[in-house]
């Protein structure tokens, strides 16, 4: 019942906050304006960029309400989230002025948020050997590298996926729902609570972001969702993992991870900066193939659902 209430509370907070924040965005001119000759900009009217603050409030307020006690890890999650929300807001403000924010500050802040989480003890420390049953404890330097890479990577790929109405929010909801099931199966109540809260905020956001979108969450919201998804996986699915079950969270986040790995490799081979926005993600390729925006989003939802189901099957096999 506590999970149901947490879902409803987080949903309600986001649902109630988005409309007034949207009106405030128009008064402040904090809106994403259509830009000519930019393939990625497929909307035709200004859209508020304030959903991120509703999403942040819905998650953090509900999360704090259900905490058993304020810990160092809780503080790290909140501090990391605030850093990403702040730098994302600056990035979004630049976009409202038709400018691009420099890559280096975003990179440094995202890495800093990941380091804060690592320092608080939320890490990928190793895995169980399915043959011997013993725990393989990784060297500290490798724990650090893999933890930072995971948090930074998931934060980035969710942000990269936010290019079409309903896409990043829907993929995040599917991934969070999958991680909720995994955490429940493993008896990890804290991770399960974080996951179900994230499901609540993303579904409420989708009410306003489904095609045609009435509001966007911008970089501030997308990086926040990616950061929290990464933390949930580290604190849940990666714990007590065997060699094969390490792939459970990777499959749960399969669409944004695999698609953006392809994009990054393509950009590197083409000599382009990794952060340089273009129209090479799967949703843009589907549009060029003739699908409508709704069909492209539905197709990627389907693929994400299949990968998430595969991760749950892998969990049930206990390999």
C-alpha positions as CSV (number, residue, x, y, z in Angstrom):
1,X,0.0,0.0,0.0
2,X,2.9,2.4,0.7
3,X,4.1,2.0,-2.9
4,X,0.6,2.8,-4.2
5,X,0.4,5.9,-2.0
6,X,3.9,7.0,-3.0
7,X,2.9,6.7,-6.7
8,X,-0.3,8.7,-6.2
9,X,1.4,11.4,-4.2
10,X,4.3,11.9,-6.6
11,X,1.8,11.8,-9.6
12,X,-0.4,14.4,-7.9
13,X,2.4,16.8,-7.1
14,X,3.6,16.8,-10.7
15,X,0.1,16.9,-12.2
16,X,-0.8,20.0,-10.1
17,X,2.4,21.9,-10.5
18,X,2.9,21.7,-14.3
19,X,0.1,24.0,-15.3
20,X,1.0,27.0,-13.1
21,X,4.7,26.5,-13.9
22,X,3.8,26.5,-17.6
23,X,2.0,29.9,-17.2
24,X,5.0,31.2,-15.3
25,X,7.3,30.1,-18.2
26,X,5.4,32.3,-20.7
27,X,5.6,35.3,-18.4
28,X,9.4,34.8,-18.0
29,X,9.8,33.8,-21.6
30,X,11.4,30.5,-20.5
31,X,10.1,28.6,-23.5
32,X,11.5,26.5,-26.3
33,X,10.9,28.4,-29.5
34,X,10.8,26.7,-32.9
35,X,14.0,27.3,-34.9
36,X,14.1,27.3,-38.6
37,X,16.4,24.9,-40.4
38,X,16.9,22.8,-37.3
39,X,15.7,19.2,-38.0
40,X,15.5,18.4,-34.3
41,X,12.9,21.1,-33.7
42,X,9.7,19.6,-34.9
43,X,7.3,21.6,-32.8
44,X,5.7,24.7,-34.3
45,X,4.9,26.9,-31.3
46,X,6.7,28.0,-28.1
47,X,6.6,25.3,-25.4
48,X,7.3,25.9,-21.7
49,X,10.5,24.4,-20.3
50,X,9.4,24.3,-16.7
51,X,8.2,20.6,-16.2
52,X,11.6,19.8,-14.7
53,X,10.8,21.7,-11.5
54,X,7.5,19.9,-11.1
55,X,9.3,16.5,-11.7
56,X,12.1,17.4,-9.2
57,X,9.6,18.6,-6.6
58,X,7.3,15.5,-7.0
59,X,10.2,13.1,-6.6
60,X,12.1,14.8,-3.8
61,X,9.1,15.7,-1.7
62,X,7.7,12.1,-1.9
63,X,11.1,10.6,-1.4
64,X,11.8,12.6,1.7
65,X,8.4,11.8,3.1
66,X,9.0,8.0,2.9
67,X,12.6,8.1,4.2
68,X,13.3,5.9,7.2
69,X,16.0,8.4,8.2
70,X,18.2,11.1,6.5
71,X,21.5,9.5,5.6
72,X,24.7,10.5,3.8
73,X,23.5,8.7,0.7
74,X,20.2,10.6,0.8
75,X,22.1,13.9,1.0
76,X,24.3,12.9,-1.9
77,X,21.3,12.0,-4.1
78,X,19.6,15.3,-3.4
79,X,22.8,17.4,-3.8
80,X,23.6,15.6,-7.1
81,X,20.1,16.2,-8.3
82,X,20.3,19.9,-7.4
83,X,23.5,20.3,-9.3
84,X,22.0,18.8,-12.4
85,X,18.9,20.8,-12.1
86,X,20.9,24.0,-11.8
87,X,23.2,23.4,-14.7
88,X,20.3,22.1,-16.8
89,X,18.4,25.3,-16.1
90,X,21.3,27.4,-17.3
91,X,21.5,25.2,-20.5
92,X,17.8,25.5,-21.0
93,X,17.9,29.3,-20.6
94,X,20.6,29.5,-23.3
95,X,18.3,27.5,-25.6
96,X,15.4,29.9,-25.0
97,X,17.7,32.6,-26.4
98,X,18.6,30.5,-29.4
99,X,22.1,29.8,-28.1
100,X,24.1,26.7,-27.2
101,X,25.6,26.4,-23.7
102,X,29.3,25.3,-23.6
103,X,29.8,21.5,-23.1
104,X,32.6,21.6,-20.5
105,X,30.6,23.1,-17.6
106,X,27.8,20.5,-18.2
107,X,30.3,17.7,-18.3
108,X,32.1,18.8,-15.1
109,X,28.8,19.2,-13.2
110,X,27.5,15.8,-14.3
111,X,30.8,14.1,-13.3
112,X,30.7,16.0,-10.0
113,X,27.2,14.7,-9.3
114,X,28.4,11.2,-10.0
115,X,31.5,11.6,-7.7
116,X,29.3,12.8,-4.9
117,X,27.1,9.7,-5.1
118,X,30.2,7.5,-5.2
119,X,31.7,9.2,-2.2
120,X,28.5,8.5,-0.3
121,X,28.9,4.8,-0.8
122,X,26.5,4.1,-3.7
123,X,28.8,2.1,-6.0
124,X,29.2,-0.8,-8.3
125,X,31.6,-2.8,-6.0
126,X,31.6,-6.2,-7.7
127,X,29.5,-9.3,-8.6
128,X,28.9,-12.9,-7.5
129,X,30.6,-15.7,-9.3
130,X,27.8,-18.0,-10.3
131,X,30.1,-21.0,-10.3
132,X,31.8,-20.6,-7.0
133,X,29.2,-18.5,-5.3
134,X,31.9,-16.1,-4.0
135,X,31.8,-12.4,-4.3
136,X,34.3,-10.8,-6.7
137,X,35.3,-7.5,-5.1
138,X,36.6,-5.2,-7.8
139,X,39.7,-2.9,-7.2
140,X,38.8,0.5,-5.8
141,X,39.9,2.3,-8.9
142,X,37.7,0.1,-11.1
143,X,34.7,0.6,-8.8
144,X,35.2,4.3,-9.1
145,X,35.5,4.2,-12.9
146,X,32.5,2.0,-13.5
147,X,30.3,3.9,-11.0
148,X,31.1,7.3,-12.6
149,X,30.8,5.9,-16.1
150,X,27.4,4.4,-15.3
151,X,25.9,7.5,-13.7
152,X,27.3,9.8,-16.3
153,X,26.4,7.5,-19.1
154,X,22.7,7.0,-18.1
155,X,22.3,10.7,-17.3
156,X,23.6,11.5,-20.8
157,X,21.6,8.9,-22.8
158,X,18.3,9.9,-21.2
159,X,19.1,13.5,-22.1
160,X,20.0,12.6,-25.6
161,X,16.7,10.7,-25.9
162,X,14.6,13.7,-25.1
163,X,14.0,14.7,-28.7
164,X,10.4,13.9,-29.3
165,X,7.1,14.4,-27.5
166,X,6.5,11.7,-24.9
167,X,9.7,9.8,-25.7
168,X,12.2,10.4,-22.8
169,X,9.4,10.5,-20.2
170,X,7.9,7.2,-21.5
171,X,11.2,5.4,-21.7
172,X,12.1,6.5,-18.2
173,X,8.7,5.3,-16.9
174,X,9.2,1.9,-18.5
175,X,12.7,1.6,-17.1
176,X,11.7,2.8,-13.7
177,X,8.8,0.3,-13.7
178,X,11.2,-2.5,-14.5
179,X,13.7,-1.5,-11.8
180,X,10.7,-1.4,-9.4
181,X,9.9,-5.0,-10.2
182,X,13.6,-6.0,-9.9
183,X,13.9,-4.2,-6.5
184,X,10.7,-5.9,-5.2
185,X,12.0,-9.3,-6.3
186,X,15.3,-8.7,-4.5
187,X,13.6,-7.3,-1.3
188,X,15.2,-3.9,-1.8
189,X,12.5,-1.6,-0.4
190,X,14.4,1.7,-0.6
191,X,15.2,1.2,-4.3
192,X,11.7,0.0,-5.0
193,X,10.3,3.2,-3.4
194,X,12.6,5.4,-5.4
195,X,11.6,3.6,-8.6
196,X,7.8,3.7,-8.0
197,X,8.1,7.4,-7.2
198,X,9.9,8.0,-10.5
199,X,7.1,6.1,-12.3
200,X,4.6,8.4,-10.7
201,X,6.3,11.6,-11.7
202,X,7.1,10.5,-15.3
203,X,3.5,9.3,-15.9
204,X,2.1,12.6,-14.6
205,X,4.6,14.5,-16.9
206,X,3.5,12.4,-19.9
207,X,-0.1,13.7,-19.4
208,X,1.2,17.0,-20.6
209,X,4.1,15.9,-22.8
210,X,2.3,13.4,-25.0
211,X,2.0,14.4,-28.6
212,X,1.3,17.3,-29.2
213,X,3.3,18.4,-26.1
214,X,2.1,21.2,-23.9
215,X,5.3,21.3,-21.8
216,X,8.9,20.2,-22.0
217,X,11.3,19.2,-19.2
218,X,14.4,20.4,-21.0
219,X,17.9,19.3,-20.1
220,X,17.2,20.0,-16.4
221,X,14.5,17.4,-16.3
222,X,16.0,14.8,-18.6
223,X,19.4,14.8,-16.8
224,X,17.6,14.5,-13.5
225,X,15.6,11.5,-14.6
226,X,18.7,9.8,-16.0
227,X,20.7,10.5,-12.8
228,X,17.9,9.0,-10.6
229,X,17.5,6.0,-12.8
230,X,21.3,5.4,-12.6
231,X,21.3,5.7,-8.8
232,X,18.3,3.3,-8.5
233,X,20.1,0.7,-10.6
234,X,23.3,1.0,-8.5
235,X,21.4,0.9,-5.2
236,X,19.2,-2.0,-6.4
237,X,19.7,-4.1,-9.5
238,X,23.5,-4.1,-9.4
239,X,23.6,-5.2,-5.8
240,X,24.0,-9.0,-5.3
241,X,24.4,-9.3,-9.1
242,X,26.0,-12.2,-10.8
243,X,28.0,-11.9,-14.1
244,X,24.8,-12.4,-16.2
245,X,22.3,-10.5,-14.0
246,X,24.5,-7.4,-14.4
247,X,22.7,-7.1,-17.7
248,X,19.3,-6.7,-16.0
249,X,19.6,-2.9,-15.5
250,X,21.3,-2.5,-18.9
251,X,18.4,-4.2,-20.6
252,X,15.9,-2.2,-18.5
253,X,17.5,1.0,-20.0
254,X,18.2,-0.7,-23.3
255,X,16.7,1.7,-25.8
256,X,18.4,4.9,-24.7
257,X,21.7,3.0,-24.0
258,X,22.0,1.1,-27.2
259,X,20.7,3.9,-29.4
260,X,23.0,6.5,-28.0
261,X,26.0,4.1,-28.1
262,X,25.4,3.9,-31.8
263,X,25.1,7.7,-32.0
264,X,28.3,8.3,-30.0
265,X,30.3,5.9,-32.2
266,X,28.8,7.5,-35.3
267,X,29.8,10.9,-34.1
268,X,33.3,9.8,-33.2
269,X,33.8,8.1,-36.5
270,X,32.6,11.3,-38.2
271,X,34.9,13.5,-36.3
272,X,32.0,15.3,-34.5
273,X,32.0,16.2,-30.8
274,X,29.9,13.7,-28.8
275,X,27.8,16.5,-27.3
276,X,27.0,18.2,-30.7
277,X,23.3,17.8,-31.2
278,X,22.1,16.3,-34.4
279,X,19.3,14.2,-35.8
280,X,21.0,10.8,-35.6
281,X,19.0,9.2,-32.8
282,X,16.6,6.3,-33.5
283,X,13.5,8.5,-33.3
284,X,14.8,10.9,-36.0
285,X,15.8,7.9,-38.2
286,X,12.3,6.5,-37.8
287,X,10.8,9.8,-38.9
288,X,13.0,9.8,-42.0
289,X,11.9,6.2,-42.7
290,X,8.3,7.5,-43.0
291,X,6.8,6.9,-39.5
292,X,4.8,9.6,-37.9
293,X,6.0,11.0,-34.5
294,X,3.4,9.0,-32.6
295,X,4.3,5.8,-34.5
296,X,8.0,6.4,-33.9
297,X,7.4,6.9,-30.1
298,X,5.1,3.8,-30.0
299,X,7.6,1.7,-31.8
300,X,10.4,2.7,-29.3
301,X,8.1,2.0,-26.4
302,X,7.5,-1.4,-27.8
303,X,11.2,-2.1,-28.1
304,X,11.8,-0.8,-24.6
305,X,9.0,-3.0,-23.3
306,X,10.5,-6.1,-24.9
307,X,14.0,-5.4,-23.5
308,X,12.5,-4.7,-20.0
309,X,10.6,-8.0,-20.2
310,X,13.9,-9.7,-21.2
311,X,15.5,-8.2,-18.1
312,X,12.8,-9.5,-15.8
313,X,13.0,-13.0,-17.4
314,X,16.8,-12.9,-16.7
315,X,16.0,-12.0,-13.1
316,X,13.6,-15.0,-12.8
317,X,16.2,-17.3,-14.2
318,X,18.5,-16.3,-11.3
319,X,21.6,-16.7,-13.3
